[in-house]
Amino acid sequence: RIRAASAPPVVPQMIARAAGAVFKDCPDCPEMVVIPAGRFVMGAAPGEEESEKLPDNVRNRSQPQHGVDVASFSAGKFEITRGQYRAFAEATGRSSAGGCFGWTGSKFEIDQAKDWRNPGYTQDDPHPVSCVSWDDAKAYAVWLSQKAGKGYRLLTEAEWEYAARAGTTTRRFWGDEGAQSCAYANGADQTTKAQVPGWNFMIANCNDRYAYTAPVGSYRANAFGLYDML
């Protein structure tokens, strides 16, 4: 997911947009949403990771909680799609080498035979691009900046959490219950259990209809008007 950085201080290019406004910098650029400035408490509350049954090896990365002030910025309304990334890859000749980190049926590991064109499951252009690295995402933002004539970059960790929470203080932007996730997010659920070989942990008791990726915007937006943040 990308954000629009501040444009150079050239008066004719500066456009004041209110929080919540949706815009595009070019006809085939990503839709962007203006996020208001604000302050939020970043990180997981004490006891939250234990009650959510997070594996020990991924705990304690979001503590201690602390207050963060965030300036206004613009963020992608949706994830970058496979079609949008394909336009970048074809225009720049970007290599797809590096493999893909995915589920093998018993564990997660890198499969060098996989890439964003062939992630190991069915996708088409409206799906979010997968099997791309941080360097790939950064290169896409640089290319988009050149294409649109505006500055784009990746969100910081604080900006992403602020945008995902969208003013809420619950564990998820829709509330505390993971079982409600299927209306708001594409996660591990009963569809995953039925269709993904070997997957038998952290399964929500609901059905979001997609075992792997879903077309962007398939679920409800958060209060900032952003989709698929979780």
C-alpha positions as CSV (number, residue, x, y, z in Angstrom):
1,R,0.0,0.0,0.0
2,I,1.3,3.4,-0.9
3,R,1.0,7.0,0.3
4,A,1.3,10.2,-1.6
5,A,4.2,12.3,-0.3
6,S,4.1,16.1,-0.2
7,A,4.4,17.6,-3.7
8,P,7.3,20.1,-4.3
9,P,6.4,23.6,-3.2
10,V,5.3,24.9,-6.5
11,V,2.1,26.9,-6.0
12,P,0.2,25.9,-9.2
13,Q,0.7,22.2,-8.3
14,M,-0.6,22.5,-4.7
15,I,-4.2,21.4,-4.3
16,A,-5.9,21.6,-0.9
17,R,-8.1,18.6,-0.2
18,A,-10.2,18.0,2.8
19,A,-9.9,14.8,4.9
20,G,-11.8,12.0,3.3
21,A,-11.5,13.3,-0.2
22,V,-10.7,10.7,-2.9
23,F,-8.6,11.6,-5.9
24,K,-6.3,10.3,-8.6
25,D,-3.2,12.0,-10.0
26,C,-3.6,10.4,-13.4
27,P,-6.3,8.4,-15.2
28,D,-4.7,5.0,-14.4
29,C,-3.1,6.0,-11.1
30,P,-4.3,4.4,-7.8
31,E,-7.2,6.1,-6.0
32,M,-6.0,8.0,-3.0
33,V,-7.8,9.1,0.2
34,V,-6.8,12.1,2.3
35,I,-6.2,11.0,5.9
36,P,-6.7,13.6,8.6
37,A,-3.9,14.5,11.0
38,G,-4.2,13.1,14.5
39,R,-2.8,11.4,17.6
40,F,-3.2,7.7,18.4
41,V,-1.9,5.0,20.8
42,M,0.4,2.7,18.8
43,G,1.0,-0.9,19.7
44,A,-0.7,-3.9,21.3
45,A,-2.2,-3.5,24.8
46,P,-0.8,-5.7,27.6
47,G,-2.3,-9.2,27.5
48,E,-3.7,-8.8,24.0
49,E,-1.2,-11.0,22.2
50,E,-1.6,-13.8,24.7
51,S,-5.4,-13.7,24.6
52,E,-5.2,-13.7,20.8
53,K,-3.0,-16.8,21.0
54,L,-0.2,-15.3,18.9
55,P,2.8,-17.7,18.5
56,D,5.6,-16.9,20.9
57,N,8.0,-16.1,18.1
58,V,6.0,-13.1,16.9
59,R,5.0,-11.6,20.3
60,N,6.4,-8.5,21.9
61,R,7.0,-6.6,18.6
62,S,4.3,-4.1,19.3
63,Q,5.0,-3.1,22.9
64,P,5.1,-0.9,24.9
65,Q,2.2,1.2,23.7
66,H,3.0,4.8,23.1
67,G,1.3,7.9,21.8
68,V,2.2,9.1,18.2
69,D,1.3,12.3,16.4
70,V,0.6,11.8,12.7
71,A,0.5,14.6,10.1
72,S,-2.1,14.5,7.4
73,F,-1.2,12.4,4.4
74,S,-2.9,10.5,1.5
75,A,-3.1,6.7,1.3
76,G,-4.1,4.2,-1.3
77,K,-7.9,3.5,-1.1
78,F,-7.1,-0.1,-2.1
79,E,-4.0,-2.3,-2.2
80,I,-2.0,-2.1,-5.4
81,T,-3.5,-4.6,-7.8
82,R,-1.9,-7.2,-9.9
83,G,-2.9,-5.3,-13.0
84,Q,-1.3,-2.0,-11.7
85,Y,1.9,-3.8,-10.8
86,R,1.9,-5.6,-14.2
87,A,1.8,-2.2,-15.9
88,F,4.9,-1.2,-13.9
89,A,6.8,-4.4,-14.5
90,E,6.2,-4.3,-18.2
91,A,7.1,-0.6,-18.5
92,T,10.3,-1.0,-16.6
93,G,11.4,-4.6,-17.3
94,R,11.3,-5.3,-13.6
95,S,12.6,-8.8,-12.8
96,S,10.4,-11.2,-11.0
97,A,13.3,-13.3,-9.6
98,G,13.5,-14.0,-5.9
99,G,10.8,-16.5,-5.3
100,C,7.7,-16.3,-3.1
101,F,7.3,-16.9,0.6
102,G,4.2,-19.1,1.0
103,W,2.5,-22.0,2.6
104,T,3.7,-25.4,1.4
105,G,1.0,-27.5,3.2
106,S,3.1,-28.0,6.3
107,K,5.2,-24.8,6.8
108,F,6.0,-21.4,5.3
109,E,9.1,-21.2,3.1
110,I,10.5,-19.5,0.0
111,D,9.6,-21.3,-3.3
112,Q,12.0,-20.0,-6.0
113,A,9.7,-21.2,-8.8
114,K,6.9,-18.8,-7.7
115,D,6.6,-15.1,-8.5
116,W,3.9,-12.4,-8.8
117,R,2.7,-13.9,-12.1
118,N,2.4,-17.3,-10.6
119,P,2.0,-17.1,-6.8
120,G,0.7,-20.7,-6.5
121,Y,-3.0,-19.8,-6.6
122,T,-5.4,-18.2,-9.1
123,Q,-5.4,-14.5,-9.4
124,D,-6.5,-11.9,-12.0
125,D,-5.9,-8.2,-12.4
126,P,-8.3,-6.9,-9.7
127,H,-6.6,-9.0,-7.0
128,P,-3.9,-7.4,-4.8
129,V,-0.4,-8.2,-6.2
130,S,1.5,-10.7,-4.1
131,C,5.0,-12.2,-4.1
132,V,6.6,-8.8,-4.3
133,S,9.5,-7.6,-2.1
134,W,9.9,-4.4,-0.2
135,D,12.4,-3.4,-2.9
136,D,9.8,-4.1,-5.6
137,A,7.2,-2.0,-3.8
138,K,9.6,0.9,-3.4
139,A,10.5,0.7,-7.1
140,Y,6.8,0.8,-8.0
141,A,6.4,4.0,-5.9
142,V,9.4,5.6,-7.7
143,W,8.0,4.7,-11.1
144,L,4.5,5.9,-10.1
145,S,6.0,9.2,-9.0
146,Q,7.7,9.7,-12.4
147,K,4.5,8.7,-14.2
148,A,2.2,11.0,-12.2
149,G,4.6,13.9,-11.6
150,K,3.8,13.7,-7.9
151,G,5.7,12.2,-5.0
152,Y,4.7,8.7,-3.8
153,R,6.4,6.5,-1.2
154,L,5.5,3.6,1.1
155,L,3.8,4.3,4.4
156,T,5.8,4.4,7.6
157,E,4.9,1.8,10.3
158,A,3.2,4.5,12.4
159,E,1.2,5.9,9.4
160,W,0.1,2.4,8.5
161,E,-1.2,1.6,12.0
162,Y,-2.9,5.0,12.3
163,A,-4.6,4.5,8.9
164,A,-5.6,0.9,9.8
165,R,-7.1,1.8,13.2
166,A,-8.9,4.8,11.7
167,G,-9.7,6.4,15.1
168,T,-10.6,3.2,16.9
169,T,-9.0,1.8,20.0
170,T,-10.3,-1.8,19.7
171,R,-8.1,-4.7,18.7
172,R,-9.3,-4.5,15.1
173,F,-10.9,-1.5,13.4
174,W,-14.3,-3.3,13.5
175,G,-14.1,-4.3,17.2
176,D,-12.5,-6.9,19.4
177,E,-14.0,-10.1,17.9
178,G,-12.0,-12.0,15.3
179,A,-15.1,-14.0,14.4
180,Q,-16.6,-10.9,12.7
181,S,-13.6,-10.6,10.4
182,C,-15.2,-12.1,7.3
183,A,-17.3,-8.9,6.7
184,Y,-14.2,-6.7,6.9
185,A,-11.2,-8.7,5.8
186,N,-9.8,-11.7,3.9
187,G,-8.3,-13.9,6.5
188,A,-7.9,-17.5,7.6
189,D,-11.4,-18.8,8.0
190,Q,-13.7,-21.8,7.1
191,T,-12.9,-21.3,3.4
192,T,-9.2,-21.5,4.2
193,K,-9.8,-24.6,6.3
194,A,-11.7,-26.3,3.4
195,Q,-9.4,-25.3,0.5
196,V,-5.8,-24.9,1.8
197,P,-4.1,-28.2,2.5
198,G,-2.6,-28.6,5.9
199,W,-3.9,-25.3,7.4
200,N,-5.2,-26.1,10.8
201,F,-4.5,-23.1,13.1
202,M,-5.9,-19.6,13.8
203,I,-9.1,-20.1,11.9
204,A,-12.1,-17.7,12.2
205,N,-15.5,-19.3,12.5
206,C,-16.9,-17.5,9.5
207,N,-16.7,-17.6,5.7
208,D,-15.1,-14.8,3.7
209,R,-15.4,-16.7,0.4
210,Y,-11.8,-16.6,-0.6
211,A,-9.1,-19.1,0.6
212,Y,-6.3,-17.0,-1.0
213,T,-6.5,-13.4,-2.2
214,A,-9.8,-11.6,-2.9
215,P,-10.4,-8.8,-5.4
216,V,-9.5,-5.5,-3.8
217,G,-12.5,-3.8,-2.1
218,S,-14.4,-7.0,-1.5
219,Y,-15.0,-6.2,2.1
220,R,-16.1,-3.2,4.2
221,A,-13.9,-0.1,4.4
222,N,-12.8,1.3,7.7
223,A,-13.8,4.8,9.0
224,F,-11.1,6.5,6.9
225,G,-12.5,4.9,3.7
226,L,-9.6,2.5,3.3
227,Y,-10.2,-1.1,2.3
228,D,-8.3,-4.3,3.1
229,M,-6.2,-2.8,5.9
230,L,-6.3,-6.1,7.8
